[in-house]
């Protein structure tokens, strides 16, 4: 059995780039930055940033082009795909990307009405917001006693 699934939560590094295939199907591509924060051996806090290329087709592409903008928090679920082609010099080129199957926008910021954005949020060009793991919701334990086997209905 094979399984190819990618789920990322991060911030757009640029506005979505919209185009149309010869068949008339809309295609949108953009990049998402994710980060990982950890403590090194010396106890210093470190951050590693990864950049993911995302491509979206069809109706979801139209939605992404209207509502997403640089800096916006987004959850992307899809599959990983690597394309190859020959450039003008004859060299073989590769691009690995996530082909999005679903998208969920992050919470709206103050003053964001949810309407399509015409301008990207004001941010420094090199600044990438950090998503702290402490800010993510967690599931609280219901009881400390554990699960009683007799309570399972099967």
ABEGO torsion letter per residue (X at the ends): XBBBBBBBBBBBABBBBBBBBAAGBBBBBBBBBBBBBBBBAAGBBBBBBBBBBBBBBEAAAAAAAAABBBGBBBBBBBBBBBBBBBBAAGBBBBBBBBBBABBBBBBBBBGBAGBBBABBBBBBAABBBBBBAAABBBBBBABAAEBBAAABAX
